[in-house]
Amino acid sequence: MQEVVLVVHLLITLALIGVVLVQKSEGGGLGVGGGTMGGFMTARGSANLLTRTTAVLAALFFCTSLILAIMAGTGSSQKSIFDKLPAPGSEAPVTPAEPAKPAVPVGQ
């Protein structure tokens, strides 16, 4: 289930990036199609459409982000690796092993 939400989240992200880049900025930066977009809509109508589309995509992005965060926090039963460590002082002291003795060649 988490993979499905992640794919939807990525698609929303790509659509949001595309819609933001298509918008005409006030400074004339990355705005594509400064005119009327081929006579499809007026400049004012396309600005309203793009603004609403951006708002809807941003809301969906926010919702999928929250859903992914909730799923990541509650879906697993993994604990910290520090929970697996023994408590200090509860284990017996480790005695060092004797140094290895050199092997005597056979036949001498």
JOKA-V399957 format. One record per residue. N is the residue number from 1. RES is the residue in one small letter. PSI is psi in degrees with one decimal (NA if undefined). Layout:
N,RES,PSI
N,RES,PSI
This chain:
1,m,-37.8
2,q,-34.2
3,e,-37.5
4,v,-45.2
5,v,-36.4
6,l,-40.6
7,v,-43.0
8,v,-40.7
9,h,-43.5
10,l,-38.1
11,l,-40.8
12,i,-39.5
13,t,-46.3
14,l,-40.4
15,a,-39.4
16,l,-40.8
17,i,-44.6
18,g,-43.6
19,v,-38.7
20,v,-39.0
21,l,-26.7
22,v,-27.8
23,q,145.3
24,k,122.8
25,s,159.4
26,e,-27.1
27,g,-4.3
28,g,28.5
29,g,-90.1
30,l,12.6
31,g,126.5
32,v,137.6
33,g,64.6
34,g,-15.6
35,g,-135.3
36,t,18.0
37,m,47.0
38,g,24.5
39,g,8.1
40,f,-47.8
41,m,164.8
42,t,164.3
43,a,-38.4
44,r,-40.6
45,g,-39.2
46,s,-33.2
47,a,-41.4
48,n,-42.3
49,l,-45.8
50,l,-35.8
51,t,-43.5
52,r,-40.5
53,t,-41.2
54,t,-42.2
55,a,-42.5
56,v,-44.9
57,l,-36.8
58,a,-39.5
59,a,-42.7
60,l,-39.0
61,f,-44.0
62,f,-44.6
63,c,-44.5
64,t,-31.0
65,s,-43.6
66,l,-41.9
67,i,-43.6
68,l,-38.8
69,a,-41.4
70,i,-42.9
71,m,-35.9
72,a,-32.4
73,g,-32.4
74,t,-14.9
75,g,-19.2
76,s,152.2
77,s,20.1
78,q,144.2
79,k,173.4
80,s,150.9
81,i,-19.5
82,f,-21.0
83,d,-22.7
84,k,-15.1
85,l,143.9
86,p,154.2
87,a,149.2
88,p,134.6
89,g,-3.7
90,s,-9.9
91,e,154.0
92,a,146.9
93,p,143.4
94,v,125.5
95,t,136.9
96,p,144.0
97,a,155.8
98,e,145.2
99,p,148.6
100,a,137.2
101,k,142.4
102,p,142.1
103,a,137.9
104,v,128.4
105,p,143.1
106,v,137.9
107,g,11.5
108,q,NA
